Amino acid sequence: MGRDARAGSRSGAASGDALLGLGMVSASALGYVFVLLLSRSLGPADFGGFSSLNSIGLALSIPAGAFQVMYASRVARRGPEAFDLRLPLVVGGAVCLATVALSPVLAHLTRVDTVLAPVVVALGLPSLVLNGALMGGLLGLRRIGALSLAYVATGVSRVGAAAAASALGLGLVGSLTLIAVASLLVTGLLWWLCRADAHLPWAAPRSLREAVRTLYRSNSSTGVLMALTTVDVVLARYVLPRVESGEYALVSTLGRSPLWVTQFLALALIPTLATSGSRRSVLRAGGLVLGVCLAGTAVAAAAPDLWVGLLGGSAYRAAGDLLLPYLVLGTLLALAQVLIVAEMAQRRHVVATVAWLAVALEVTLVLTLARHSQLQVLGAAITATGLVVAVGVAQLVLGLRREPERPAATGAEEPTEPVVAPVTDPSTGATAPLAPSTRAPGGP
């Protein structure tokens, strides 16, 4: 490939990354509109239940993110023949049935008045899992415009569902039902976009064991980041009064903004780390994330009550004092995201293991000691996430002292774990970040 061709490939990849980033940012912005509408229509007590169920839905839809990453890599390497949707359908159905069976437990945990609420969440899970696979396939096929459209359509459909629920005066179950319908509409759009390539062959799959193994590995690291991000909202709903849990849930949506804003920076690390293993690049990315988070915190510090009031209305103004402490947690979560994603790219699991232990520590602290106020629950979350960041940074610094930075690899050897491989266009060699997470301020 000549110099001009390589330059064109890099330019095309940069344009595609920018378009994808624009789609993700637009979806995140629409996520805040979604929260604004629902928080006002439901009120603090019901919004706390909604956020808690939404957080559980995020955890249950972890396979969606794993399928997104897995299909992006498999389809990029093997083409449309790898765009087989049987496994996502089976997994989505299994998660749905398991959630329906557990709906009485989930209703008790989230302190909602009816088991119908978790049942509706369960019925929406198959479409979420299938959406993850379809989005991953679009990225693997390098159809960045279509993928960006899907992200924007997801945000628009959810805002439409929230607006309809607010206008009709629907409660928790009605709002969740419209959101599940919105997800199903996005599934229809994605299927139409992928109709020429996605398929459901009825012959026995030749690589099912490999796909299940890859899915398990993807779920492990993706799952701990999701758990670390959402468990405090579920715990707050369980141990705090209903109104206080709703205030906590609203502030958490603002406080986790550092995580959403810097998500693309973490994902963009993967191609670099997959080839060079550079620890310094992780530290540079972490420094950039920290700078962005500090700038955002400074803006919020000027008028925290204003931001909380703008998002939730006057019913939530009492929670304004929580915003700055929660932004500390959001900053730590953004740094943990960089460290865990970087570790995935280098096929290591130390930070992920520590993160699972930190989640267990957070749950133990809240259920035993830190259960009497919003700040105590938040303090437990900051302690647990801070432990993950401390271990990850220590590992990086010690690794830098032991090993010189390796030069970038020049070969095109295919990684053995698709979950951490950059998505590569076989015709141009251009790389793009892996399929981005489906997390957004509004939930799954």
C-alpha positions as a Markdown table, in Angstrom:
| # | Residue | x | y | z |
|---|---|---|---|---|
| 1 | Met | 0.0 | 0.0 | 0.0 |
| 2 | Gly | 1.4 | 3.4 | -1.0 |
| 3 | Arg | 1.8 | 6.4 | 1.2 |
| 4 | Asp | -1.2 | 8.1 | -0.3 |
| 5 | Ala | -3.4 | 5.0 | 0.3 |
| 6 | Arg | -2.2 | 4.8 | 3.9 |
| 7 | Ala | -2.9 | 8.5 | 4.4 |
| 8 | Gly | -6.4 | 8.0 | 2.9 |
| 9 | Ser | -7.0 | 5.1 | 5.2 |
| 10 | Arg | -6.0 | 7.1 | 8.3 |
| 11 | Ser | -8.2 | 10.0 | 7.2 |
| 12 | Gly | -11.1 | 7.7 | 6.6 |
| 13 | Ala | -10.7 | 6.0 | 10.0 |
| 14 | Ala | -10.5 | 9.4 | 11.7 |
| 15 | Ser | -13.7 | 10.6 | 9.9 |
| 16 | Gly | -15.5 | 7.4 | 10.9 |
| 17 | Asp | -14.3 | 7.7 | 14.5 |
| 18 | Ala | -15.5 | 11.4 | 14.6 |
| 19 | Leu | -18.9 | 10.3 | 13.2 |
| 20 | Leu | -19.3 | 7.6 | 15.7 |
| 21 | Gly | -18.2 | 9.9 | 18.5 |
| 22 | Leu | -20.9 | 12.4 | 17.4 |
| 23 | Gly | -23.5 | 9.7 | 17.5 |
| 24 | Met | -22.5 | 8.7 | 21.0 |
| 25 | Val | -22.4 | 12.2 | 22.3 |
| 26 | Ser | -25.9 | 12.9 | 20.8 |
| 27 | Ala | -27.3 | 9.8 | 22.4 |
| 28 | Ser | -25.8 | 10.8 | 25.8 |
| 29 | Ala | -27.3 | 14.3 | 25.5 |
| 30 | Leu | -30.7 | 12.8 | 24.7 |
| 31 | Gly | -30.2 | 10.5 | 27.7 |
| 32 | Tyr | -30.2 | 13.6 | 29.9 |
| 33 | Val | -33.4 | 14.8 | 28.3 |
| 34 | Phe | -34.9 | 11.4 | 29.0 |
| 35 | Val | -34.0 | 11.7 | 32.7 |
| 36 | Leu | -35.3 | 15.2 | 32.9 |
| 37 | Leu | -38.7 | 14.2 | 31.6 |
| 38 | Leu | -39.0 | 11.0 | 33.8 |
| 39 | Ser | -37.7 | 12.5 | 37.0 |
| 40 | Arg | -40.3 | 15.3 | 36.8 |
| 41 | Ser | -43.2 | 13.1 | 35.8 |
| 42 | Leu | -42.5 | 10.3 | 38.3 |
| 43 | Gly | -41.4 | 12.3 | 41.3 |
| 44 | Pro | -38.5 | 11.4 | 43.7 |
| 45 | Ala | -40.2 | 8.3 | 45.3 |
| 46 | Asp | -41.1 | 6.5 | 42.0 |
| 47 | Phe | -38.0 | 7.8 | 40.2 |
| 48 | Gly | -35.8 | 6.1 | 42.8 |
| 49 | Gly | -37.6 | 2.8 | 42.0 |
| 50 | Phe | -37.2 | 3.4 | 38.3 |
| 51 | Ser | -33.5 | 4.2 | 38.6 |
| 52 | Ser | -32.9 | 1.1 | 40.7 |
| 53 | Leu | -34.7 | -1.1 | 38.2 |
| 54 | Asn | -32.8 | 0.6 | 35.4 |
| 55 | Ser | -29.5 | -0.2 | 37.1 |
| 56 | Ile | -30.5 | -3.8 | 37.5 |
| 57 | Gly | -31.5 | -3.8 | 33.9 |
| 58 | Leu | -28.1 | -2.5 | 33.0 |
| 59 | Ala | -26.5 | -5.4 | 34.9 |
| 60 | Leu | -28.8 | -8.0 | 33.3 |
| 61 | Ser | -28.1 | -6.6 | 29.9 |
| 62 | Ile | -24.3 | -6.9 | 30.2 |
| 63 | Pro | -24.4 | -9.6 | 27.4 |
| 64 | Ala | -25.5 | -6.8 | 25.1 |
| 65 | Gly | -22.2 | -5.0 | 25.5 |
| 66 | Ala | -20.3 | -8.2 | 25.3 |
| 67 | Phe | -22.0 | -9.2 | 22.0 |
| 68 | Gln | -21.4 | -5.8 | 20.7 |
| 69 | Val | -17.6 | -6.1 | 21.2 |
| 70 | Met | -17.5 | -9.8 | 20.1 |
| 71 | Tyr | -19.5 | -9.3 | 16.9 |
| 72 | Ala | -17.6 | -6.2 | 15.9 |
| 73 | Ser | -14.4 | -8.2 | 15.9 |
| 74 | Arg | -15.8 | -11.4 | 14.4 |
| 75 | Val | -17.6 | -9.8 | 11.6 |
| 76 | Ala | -14.6 | -7.5 | 10.8 |
| 77 | Arg | -12.3 | -10.6 | 10.5 |
| 78 | Arg | -14.7 | -13.1 | 8.9 |
| 79 | Gly | -17.3 | -11.0 | 7.1 |
| 80 | Pro | -21.1 | -11.5 | 7.1 |
| 81 | Glu | -20.8 | -15.2 | 7.6 |
| 82 | Ala | -20.0 | -14.5 | 11.3 |
| 83 | Phe | -23.1 | -12.3 | 11.6 |
| 84 | Asp | -25.1 | -15.2 | 13.1 |
| 85 | Leu | -27.8 | -14.0 | 15.5 |
| 86 | Arg | -28.8 | -17.3 | 17.1 |
| 87 | Leu | -26.7 | -17.0 | 20.2 |
| 88 | Pro | -27.9 | -13.4 | 21.1 |
| 89 | Leu | -31.5 | -14.6 | 20.7 |
| 90 | Val | -30.9 | -17.6 | 23.0 |
| 91 | Val | -29.0 | -15.6 | 25.6 |
| 92 | Gly | -31.6 | -12.8 | 25.5 |
| 93 | Gly | -34.4 | -15.3 | 26.0 |
| 94 | Ala | -32.6 | -17.0 | 28.9 |
| 95 | Val | -31.9 | -13.7 | 30.7 |
| 96 | Cys | -35.5 | -12.7 | 30.2 |
| 97 | Leu | -36.9 | -15.9 | 31.7 |
| 98 | Ala | -34.5 | -15.8 | 34.6 |
| 99 | Thr | -35.5 | -12.2 | 35.4 |
| 100 | Val | -39.2 | -13.0 | 35.2 |
| 101 | Ala | -38.6 | -15.9 | 37.7 |
| 102 | Leu | -36.7 | -13.5 | 40.0 |
| 103 | Ser | -39.2 | -10.6 | 39.7 |
| 104 | Pro | -40.7 | -11.0 | 43.2 |
| 105 | Val | -37.2 | -10.7 | 44.7 |
| 106 | Leu | -36.4 | -7.7 | 42.5 |
| 107 | Ala | -39.6 | -6.0 | 43.4 |
| 108 | His | -38.7 | -6.4 | 47.1 |
| 109 | Leu | -35.1 | -5.2 | 46.5 |
| 110 | Thr | -36.2 | -2.1 | 44.7 |
| 111 | Arg | -39.2 | -1.5 | 46.9 |
| 112 | Val | -41.7 | -1.1 | 44.1 |
| 113 | Asp | -45.4 | -1.8 | 44.7 |
| 114 | Thr | -45.9 | -4.5 | 42.0 |
| 115 | Val | -43.9 | -7.4 | 40.4 |
| 116 | Leu | -45.1 | -6.1 | 37.0 |
| 117 | Ala | -42.3 | -3.5 | 37.0 |
| 118 | Pro | -39.4 | -6.0 | 37.0 |
| 119 | Val | -41.4 | -8.3 | 34.6 |
| 120 | Val | -41.6 | -5.4 | 32.1 |
| 121 | Val | -37.9 | -4.8 | 32.5 |
| 122 | Ala | -37.4 | -8.6 | 31.8 |
| 123 | Leu | -39.5 | -8.5 | 28.7 |
| 124 | Gly | -37.3 | -5.7 | 27.3 |
| 125 | Leu | -34.0 | -7.6 | 27.8 |
| 126 | Pro | -34.1 | -9.8 | 24.6 |
| 127 | Ser | -34.3 | -6.7 | 22.3 |
| 128 | Leu | -31.4 | -5.1 | 24.2 |
| 129 | Val | -29.2 | -8.1 | 23.8 |
| 130 | Leu | -30.1 | -8.4 | 20.2 |
| 131 | Asn | -29.4 | -4.7 | 19.6 |
| 132 | Gly | -25.9 | -5.1 | 21.0 |
| 133 | Ala | -25.1 | -7.9 | 18.5 |
| 134 | Leu | -26.6 | -5.9 | 15.6 |
| 135 | Met | -24.6 | -2.7 | 16.5 |
| 136 | Gly | -21.5 | -4.8 | 16.8 |
| 137 | Gly | -22.1 | -6.2 | 13.4 |
| 138 | Leu | -22.5 | -2.8 | 11.9 |
| 139 | Leu | -19.2 | -1.7 | 13.3 |
| 140 | Gly | -17.5 | -4.9 | 12.1 |
| 141 | Leu | -18.8 | -4.1 | 8.6 |
| 142 | Arg | -17.4 | -0.6 | 8.9 |
| 143 | Arg | -20.9 | 0.9 | 8.4 |
| 144 | Ile | -20.2 | 3.8 | 10.8 |
| 145 | Gly | -22.9 | 6.1 | 9.5 |
| 146 | Ala | -25.6 | 3.4 | 10.1 |
| 147 | Leu | -24.2 | 2.7 | 13.6 |
| 148 | Ser | -24.2 | 6.4 | 14.5 |
| 149 | Leu | -27.8 | 6.6 | 13.2 |
| 150 | Ala | -28.7 | 3.7 | 15.5 |
| 151 | Tyr | -27.3 | 5.5 | 18.5 |
| 152 | Val | -29.2 | 8.6 | 17.8 |
| 153 | Ala | -32.4 | 6.6 | 17.1 |
| 154 | Thr | -32.0 | 4.9 | 20.4 |
| 155 | Gly | -31.8 | 8.3 | 22.2 |
| 156 | Val | -34.7 | 9.7 | 20.2 |
| 157 | Ser | -37.0 | 6.7 | 20.8 |
| 158 | Arg | -36.3 | 6.8 | 24.6 |
| 159 | Val | -37.0 | 10.5 | 24.8 |
| 160 | Gly | -40.2 | 9.9 | 22.8 |
| 161 | Ala | -41.2 | 7.2 | 25.3 |
| 162 | Ala | -40.5 | 9.4 | 28.3 |
| 163 | Ala | -42.4 | 12.3 | 26.7 |
| 164 | Ala | -45.5 | 10.1 | 26.0 |
| 165 | Ala | -45.4 | 8.7 | 29.6 |
| 166 | Ser | -45.2 | 12.2 | 31.0 |
| 167 | Ala | -48.0 | 13.5 | 28.8 |
| 168 | Leu | -50.3 | 10.6 | 29.6 |
| 169 | Gly | -49.5 | 10.7 | 33.3 |
| 170 | Leu | -48.3 | 7.1 | 33.4 |
| 171 | Gly | -46.7 | 5.7 | 36.5 |
| 172 | Leu | -43.7 | 3.4 | 36.9 |
| 173 | Val | -45.1 | 0.3 | 35.1 |
| 174 | Gly | -46.5 | 2.4 | 32.2 |
| 175 | Ser | -43.2 | 4.3 | 31.7 |
| 176 | Leu | -41.2 | 1.1 | 31.7 |
| 177 | Thr | -43.6 | -0.4 | 29.1 |
| 178 | Leu | -43.2 | 2.4 | 26.7 |
| 179 | Ile | -39.4 | 2.3 | 27.1 |
| 180 | Ala | -39.4 | -1.5 | 26.3 |
| 181 | Val | -41.5 | -0.7 | 23.2 |
| 182 | Ala | -39.0 | 2.0 | 22.2 |
| 183 | Ser | -36.2 | -0.6 | 22.5 |
| 184 | Leu | -38.2 | -3.0 | 20.3 |
| 185 | Leu | -38.6 | -0.2 | 17.6 |
| 186 | Val | -34.8 | 0.3 | 17.6 |
| 187 | Thr | -34.4 | -3.5 | 17.1 |
| 188 | Gly | -36.6 | -3.2 | 14.0 |
| 189 | Leu | -34.5 | -0.3 | 12.7 |
| 190 | Leu | -31.3 | -2.2 | 13.3 |
| 191 | Trp | -32.6 | -5.4 | 11.6 |
| 192 | Trp | -33.6 | -3.3 | 8.6 |
| 193 | Leu | -30.1 | -1.8 | 8.4 |
| 194 | Cys | -28.5 | -5.2 | 8.7 |
| 195 | Arg | -31.0 | -7.3 | 6.7 |
| 196 | Ala | -28.6 | -8.0 | 3.9 |
| 197 | Asp | -25.9 | -9.4 | 6.2 |
| 198 | Ala | -27.4 | -10.7 | 9.4 |
| 199 | His | -28.9 | -14.2 | 9.3 |
| 200 | Leu | -30.4 | -17.0 | 11.4 |
| 201 | Pro | -29.3 | -20.3 | 9.8 |
| 202 | Trp | -30.9 | -23.3 | 11.2 |
| 203 | Ala | -27.9 | -25.7 | 10.8 |
| 204 | Ala | -25.9 | -26.4 | 13.9 |
| 205 | Pro | -23.3 | -23.7 | 14.6 |
| 206 | Arg | -19.7 | -24.8 | 14.0 |
| 207 | Ser | -18.1 | -22.4 | 16.4 |
| 208 | Leu | -20.7 | -22.2 | 19.2 |
| 209 | Arg | -18.3 | -23.3 | 21.9 |
| 210 | Glu | -15.8 | -20.6 | 20.9 |
| 211 | Ala | -18.5 | -18.0 | 20.8 |
| 212 | Val | -19.7 | -18.9 | 24.3 |
| 213 | Arg | -16.2 | -18.9 | 25.6 |
| 214 | Thr | -15.5 | -15.5 | 24.1 |
| 215 | Leu | -18.8 | -14.2 | 25.5 |
| 216 | Tyr | -17.9 | -15.4 | 29.0 |
| 217 | Arg | -14.5 | -13.6 | 28.9 |
| 218 | Ser | -16.2 | -10.4 | 27.6 |
| 219 | Asn | -18.9 | -10.5 | 30.3 |
| 220 | Ser | -16.4 | -10.8 | 33.1 |
| 221 | Ser | -14.6 | -7.5 | 32.6 |
| 222 | Thr | -17.6 | -5.7 | 31.2 |
| 223 | Gly | -19.7 | -6.9 | 34.0 |
| 224 | Val | -17.5 | -5.6 | 36.8 |
| 225 | Leu | -17.4 | -2.1 | 35.3 |
| 226 | Met | -21.2 | -2.2 | 35.0 |
| 227 | Ala | -21.5 | -3.4 | 38.6 |
| 228 | Leu | -19.1 | -0.8 | 40.0 |
| 229 | Thr | -21.1 | 1.9 | 38.1 |
| 230 | Thr | -24.6 | 1.0 | 39.2 |
| 231 | Val | -24.5 | -0.9 | 42.5 |
| 232 | Asp | -24.7 | 2.2 | 44.7 |
| 233 | Val | -28.0 | 3.3 | 43.2 |
| 234 | Val | -29.6 | -0.1 | 43.9 |
| 235 | Leu | -28.2 | -0.1 | 47.4 |
| 236 | Ala | -29.4 | 3.5 | 48.0 |
| 237 | Arg | -32.9 | 2.4 | 47.0 |
| 238 | Tyr | -32.8 | -0.5 | 49.4 |
| 239 | Val | -31.5 | 1.2 | 52.6 |
| 240 | Leu | -32.7 | 4.8 | 52.3 |
| 241 | Pro | -36.2 | 6.3 | 52.4 |
| 242 | Arg | -38.0 | 6.3 | 49.1 |
| 243 | Val | -37.7 | 10.1 | 48.5 |
| 244 | Glu | -34.0 | 10.2 | 49.5 |
| 245 | Ser | -33.3 | 7.3 | 47.2 |
| 246 | Gly | -34.9 | 9.2 | 44.3 |
| 247 | Glu | -32.8 | 12.3 | 45.1 |
| 248 | Tyr | -29.7 | 10.1 | 45.2 |
| 249 | Ala | -30.7 | 8.5 | 41.8 |
| 250 | Leu | -31.1 | 11.9 | 40.1 |
| 251 | Val | -27.8 | 13.3 | 41.4 |
| 252 | Ser | -26.1 | 10.0 | 40.4 |
| 253 | Thr | -27.2 | 10.7 | 36.8 |
| 254 | Leu | -25.3 | 14.1 | 36.9 |
| 255 | Gly | -22.5 | 12.8 | 39.0 |
| 256 | Arg | -21.7 | 9.9 | 36.6 |
| 257 | Ser | -21.3 | 12.4 | 33.6 |
| 258 | Pro | -17.5 | 12.1 | 33.7 |
| 259 | Leu | -17.9 | 8.4 | 33.0 |
| 260 | Trp | -20.1 | 9.0 | 29.9 |
| 261 | Val | -18.1 | 12.0 | 28.6 |
| 262 | Thr | -14.7 | 10.2 | 28.7 |
| 263 | Gln | -16.0 | 6.7 | 27.6 |
| 264 | Phe | -14.8 | 7.2 | 24.0 |
| 265 | Leu | -11.3 | 8.1 | 25.3 |
| 266 | Ala | -11.1 | 4.8 | 27.1 |
| 267 | Leu | -12.3 | 2.8 | 24.1 |
| 268 | Ala | -9.8 | 4.6 | 21.8 |
| 269 | Leu | -7.0 | 3.1 | 23.9 |
| 270 | Ile | -7.6 | -0.4 | 22.7 |
| 271 | Pro | -6.0 | -0.3 | 19.3 |
| 272 | Thr | -2.8 | 1.3 | 20.7 |
| 273 | Leu | -2.6 | -1.2 | 23.6 |
| 274 | Ala | -3.3 | -4.2 | 21.4 |
| 275 | Thr | -0.3 | -3.4 | 19.3 |
| 276 | Ser | 2.3 | -1.7 | 21.6 |
| 277 | Gly | 1.2 | -2.6 | 25.2 |
| 278 | Ser | 2.3 | 0.9 | 26.2 |
| 279 | Arg | 1.7 | 1.7 | 29.8 |
| 280 | Arg | 2.6 | 5.3 | 29.3 |
| 281 | Ser | -0.4 | 5.6 | 26.9 |
| 282 | Val | -2.7 | 4.5 | 29.7 |
| 283 | Leu | -1.2 | 7.1 | 32.0 |
| 284 | Arg | -1.6 | 9.8 | 29.4 |
| 285 | Ala | -5.2 | 8.8 | 28.8 |
| 286 | Gly | -5.8 | 8.8 | 32.5 |
| 287 | Gly | -4.3 | 12.3 | 32.8 |
| 288 | Leu | -6.6 | 13.6 | 30.0 |
| 289 | Val | -9.6 | 12.0 | 31.7 |
| 290 | Leu | -8.7 | 13.6 | 35.0 |
| 291 | Gly | -8.3 | 17.0 | 33.4 |
| 292 | Val | -11.7 | 16.7 | 31.7 |
| 293 | Cys | -13.3 | 15.6 | 35.0 |
| 294 | Leu | -11.7 | 18.5 | 37.0 |
| 295 | Ala | -12.9 | 21.0 | 34.5 |
| 296 | Gly | -16.5 | 19.6 | 34.6 |
| 297 | Thr | -16.4 | 19.6 | 38.4 |
| 298 | Ala | -15.3 | 23.3 | 38.5 |
| 299 | Val | -18.3 | 24.2 | 36.3 |
| 300 | Ala | -20.7 | 22.2 | 38.6 |
| 301 | Ala | -19.1 | 23.8 | 41.7 |
| 302 | Ala | -20.2 | 27.3 | 40.6 |
| 303 | Ala | -23.9 | 26.4 | 41.1 |
| 304 | Pro | -24.7 | 22.8 | 42.1 |
| 305 | Asp | -28.2 | 23.5 | 43.1 |
| 306 | Leu | -28.9 | 25.0 | 39.7 |
| 307 | Trp | -27.8 | 21.9 | 37.8 |
| 308 | Val | -29.8 | 19.6 | 40.1 |
| 309 | Gly | -32.9 | 21.8 | 39.7 |
| 310 | Leu | -32.5 | 22.0 | 36.0 |
| 311 | Leu | -32.5 | 18.3 | 35.6 |
| 312 | Gly | -35.1 | 17.3 | 38.2 |
| 313 | Gly | -37.0 | 20.4 | 39.2 |
| 314 | Ser | -37.7 | 21.9 | 42.6 |
| 315 | Ala | -38.6 | 18.5 | 44.1 |
| 316 | Tyr | -34.9 | 17.5 | 44.0 |
| 317 | Arg | -33.3 | 20.8 | 45.1 |
| 318 | Ala | -32.6 | 19.4 | 48.6 |
| 319 | Ala | -30.0 | 17.0 | 47.0 |
| 320 | Gly | -27.8 | 19.8 | 45.6 |
| 321 | Asp | -25.2 | 19.2 | 48.3 |
| 322 | Leu | -24.6 | 15.7 | 47.0 |
| 323 | Leu | -23.5 | 16.8 | 43.5 |
| 324 | Leu | -19.9 | 17.7 | 44.2 |
| 325 | Pro | -19.2 | 14.6 | 46.3 |
| 326 | Tyr | -20.8 | 12.5 | 43.6 |
| 327 | Leu | -18.6 | 14.1 | 40.9 |
| 328 | Val | -15.6 | 12.8 | 43.0 |
| 329 | Leu | -17.1 | 9.3 | 42.5 |
| 330 | Gly | -17.8 | 10.0 | 38.8 |
| 331 | Thr | -14.1 | 10.9 | 38.3 |
| 332 | Leu | -12.9 | 7.8 | 40.1 |
| 333 | Leu | -15.3 | 5.7 | 37.9 |
| 334 | Ala | -14.0 | 7.3 | 34.8 |
| 335 | Leu | -10.4 | 6.5 | 35.8 |
| 336 | Ala | -11.4 | 2.9 | 36.7 |
| 337 | Gln | -13.0 | 2.6 | 33.3 |
| 338 | Val | -9.7 | 3.5 | 31.6 |
| 339 | Leu | -7.8 | 1.1 | 33.8 |
| 340 | Ile | -10.2 | -1.8 | 33.3 |
| 341 | Val | -10.5 | -1.3 | 29.5 |
| 342 | Ala | -6.7 | -1.0 | 29.2 |
| 343 | Glu | -6.3 | -4.2 | 31.1 |
| 344 | Met | -8.7 | -6.0 | 28.8 |
| 345 | Ala | -6.7 | -4.8 | 25.9 |
| 346 | Gln | -3.6 | -6.4 | 27.4 |
| 347 | Arg | -5.3 | -9.7 | 28.4 |
| 348 | Arg | -4.8 | -9.2 | 32.1 |
| 349 | His | -7.4 | -9.3 | 34.9 |
| 350 | Val | -5.8 | -8.0 | 38.1 |
| 351 | Val | -7.7 | -4.7 | 38.2 |
| 352 | Ala | -11.0 | -6.5 | 37.2 |
| 353 | Thr | -10.5 | -9.0 | 40.1 |
| 354 | Val | -9.9 | -6.1 | 42.5 |
| 355 | Ala | -13.0 | -4.4 | 41.2 |
| 356 | Trp | -15.1 | -7.4 | 42.0 |
| 357 | Leu | -13.7 | -7.5 | 45.5 |
| 358 | Ala | -14.4 | -3.7 | 45.8 |
| 359 | Val | -18.1 | -4.2 | 44.7 |
| 360 | Ala | -18.4 | -6.9 | 47.5 |
| 361 | Leu | -16.8 | -4.4 | 49.9 |
| 362 | Glu | -19.2 | -1.7 | 48.9 |
| 363 | Val | -22.3 | -3.9 | 49.4 |
| 364 | Thr | -21.0 | -5.1 | 52.8 |
| 365 | Leu | -20.3 | -1.6 | 54.0 |
| 366 | Val | -23.7 | -0.2 | 52.9 |
| 367 | Leu | -25.7 | -3.2 | 54.3 |
| 368 | Thr | -23.9 | -3.1 | 57.7 |
| 369 | Leu | -22.5 | 0.4 | 58.5 |
| 370 | Ala | -23.0 | 3.0 | 55.8 |
| 371 | Arg | -26.8 | 2.8 | 55.5 |
| 372 | His | -28.1 | 5.8 | 57.4 |
| 373 | Ser | -27.7 | 8.7 | 55.0 |
| 374 | Gln | -27.1 | 9.5 | 51.3 |
| 375 | Leu | -23.5 | 10.6 | 52.1 |
| 376 | Gln | -22.7 | 7.3 | 53.9 |
| 377 | Val | -23.8 | 5.3 | 50.8 |
| 378 | Leu | -21.8 | 7.6 | 48.6 |
| 379 | Gly | -18.8 | 7.4 | 50.9 |
| 380 | Ala | -18.9 | 3.6 | 50.6 |
| 381 | Ala | -19.0 | 3.8 | 46.8 |
| 382 | Ile | -16.0 | 6.3 | 46.8 |
| 383 | Thr | -14.0 | 4.0 | 49.1 |
| 384 | Ala | -14.6 | 1.0 | 46.9 |
| 385 | Thr | -13.9 | 2.7 | 43.6 |
| 386 | Gly | -10.9 | 4.5 | 45.0 |
| 387 | Leu | -9.4 | 1.2 | 46.0 |
| 388 | Val | -9.7 | 0.0 | 42.4 |
| 389 | Val | -8.1 | 3.2 | 41.0 |
| 390 | Ala | -5.2 | 3.0 | 43.6 |
| 391 | Val | -4.4 | -0.6 | 42.7 |
| 392 | Gly | -4.6 | 0.1 | 38.9 |
| 393 | Val | -2.3 | 3.1 | 39.1 |
| 394 | Ala | 0.1 | 1.3 | 41.4 |
| 395 | Gln | 0.3 | -1.6 | 38.9 |
| 396 | Leu | 0.9 | 0.8 | 36.0 |
| 397 | Val | 3.7 | 2.8 | 37.8 |
| 398 | Leu | 5.4 | -0.4 | 39.0 |
| 399 | Gly | 5.2 | -1.8 | 35.5 |
| 400 | Leu | 6.8 | 1.3 | 34.0 |
| 401 | Arg | 9.7 | 1.0 | 36.4 |
| 402 | Arg | 10.2 | -2.7 | 35.5 |
| 403 | Glu | 9.8 | -2.7 | 31.8 |
| 404 | Pro | 10.8 | -0.2 | 29.0 |
| 405 | Glu | 8.0 | 0.8 | 26.7 |
| 406 | Arg | 7.8 | -1.5 | 23.7 |
| 407 | Pro | 7.8 | -0.3 | 20.2 |
| 408 | Ala | 4.6 | -0.7 | 18.2 |
| 409 | Ala | 4.2 | -4.0 | 16.5 |
| 410 | Thr | 4.4 | -4.0 | 12.7 |
| 411 | Gly | 2.9 | -7.4 | 12.0 |
| 412 | Ala | -0.7 | -8.1 | 11.4 |
| 413 | Glu | -1.0 | -11.2 | 13.6 |
| 414 | Glu | -4.5 | -11.8 | 14.7 |
| 415 | Pro | -5.1 | -11.6 | 18.5 |
| 416 | Thr | -6.4 | -14.8 | 20.1 |
| 417 | Glu | -9.1 | -13.0 | 22.1 |
| 418 | Pro | -11.5 | -11.1 | 19.8 |
| 419 | Val | -12.8 | -9.0 | 22.8 |
| 420 | Val | -9.6 | -6.9 | 22.9 |
| 421 | Ala | -8.8 | -6.7 | 19.3 |
| 422 | Pro | -9.1 | -3.5 | 17.4 |
| 423 | Val | -11.7 | -3.6 | 14.6 |
| 424 | Thr | -9.7 | -3.5 | 11.4 |
| 425 | Asp | -10.9 | -3.0 | 7.9 |
| 426 | Pro | -9.1 | -5.9 | 6.0 |
| 427 | Ser | -9.0 | -3.9 | 2.8 |
| 428 | Thr | -7.4 | -0.7 | 4.2 |
| 429 | Gly | -5.8 | -1.6 | 7.5 |
| 430 | Ala | -7.6 | 1.2 | 9.2 |
| 431 | Thr | -8.5 | 0.7 | 12.8 |
| 432 | Ala | -11.4 | 2.0 | 14.9 |
| 433 | Pro | -12.2 | 1.6 | 18.5 |
| 434 | Leu | -14.2 | -1.4 | 19.5 |
| 435 | Ala | -18.0 | -1.2 | 19.6 |
| 436 | Pro | -18.8 | 1.4 | 22.3 |
| 437 | Ser | -20.8 | 0.5 | 25.4 |
| 438 | Thr | -24.5 | 0.9 | 25.3 |
| 439 | Arg | -24.5 | 2.6 | 28.6 |
| 440 | Ala | -26.0 | 6.1 | 28.7 |
| 441 | Pro | -27.3 | 8.5 | 31.3 |
| 442 | Gly | -30.8 | 7.1 | 30.9 |
| 443 | Gly | -29.8 | 3.5 | 31.5 |
| 444 | Pro | -30.0 | 0.5 | 29.2 |
